[in-house]
Amino acid sequence: MSTVDVSILIVHTFEKHQIRQTIRSIRRAAPKISYEIILIDNNPTDGLMDVLTPYDGLIYLPQERNLGFGGGMNKGIEKANGRYILVFNPDIIVQPGSLEAMVEYMEAHPEVGICGPKLMNPDGTLQYSCYRQPNLLIPVYRRTPLGRLSFAKKTVDDYLMTEMSHDEEMPVDSLIGAALFARAELLAELKGFDERFFLYYEDNDLCRRTWLSGKAVMYYPESTMIHYHRRATADGGFWRQIRNKMTWIQIHSALKYHLKYRGEPNPRRQFAHANRIEQSLR
């Protein structure tokens, strides 16, 4: 049995200074569990380890090319020694007790495969981090002025579950990939992320496959973290967004996701073991 409770996986591309702050926040939180930090470097020429030289105990995995978020995470999953794996973004501040809370929750709920913490913006406001199944037009509505139209805003709000209380634990179709707390044995069973999603929708896909495996995906607000979130595809006006490479990567991933699951029922509602927690989301 592993002696490590949690393997914290962080993929680096261009965020070396943010990663330094995130690691500092983990150290400051002083988790009362055993953990390891694994850095998967999709851009080793950027000098990540020059910034992190003062830190000991890091597992560093440089890659020969940019594998994308899911591909990079899979390299970390292969090396992880923890019973649980925290898929983590390089721009999150860990709050004291937040990691312990997720370990305790997963220990008490063996039916749960993945849980996610409440994420807060730096100004203390809620950041919507759990979702229903996405409409194909969600990326368009969220990245263009079309999102200001009433019908589009209603669709986006439904996707973001804005009408739900985010102070209560609840089953969700998917969680943002910025902070996914998963059982290592589940990720081994699922063979990690689907690397056909280079960036975006790999989190929706992993959560959907978790439900398909018979395990639940839960939002767990007793664990709280601060996320310095910036949507790269949301910067600038309409034409700037249209010309943004990241916008098209996201749209491409959305198309892949919908083609992969076209015509299939929502697995959260499909399994009998989840019926007892379904009523809150109908």
RAJOBEL-V263632 format. One record per helix or strand of 2 or more residues. SS is the DSSP state (@ for helix, = for strand). FROM is the first residue (numbers start at 1). TO is the last residue. If there is no record, write none. Layout:
ss = <SS	SS>
from = <FROM	FROM>
to = <TO	TO>
//
This chain:
ss = <=	@	=	@	@	=	@	=	=	@	=	=	=	@	@	@	=	=	=	@	@	=	@	@	@	@	@	@>
from = <4	16	35	44	48	58	68	82	92	98	112	126	130	138	145	150	170	174	179	184	202	216	232	238	245	267	272	279>
to = <12	29	41	46	52	62	79	88	94	108	120	127	131	143	148	160	171	175	183	190	212	227	234	243	260	270	277	281>
//
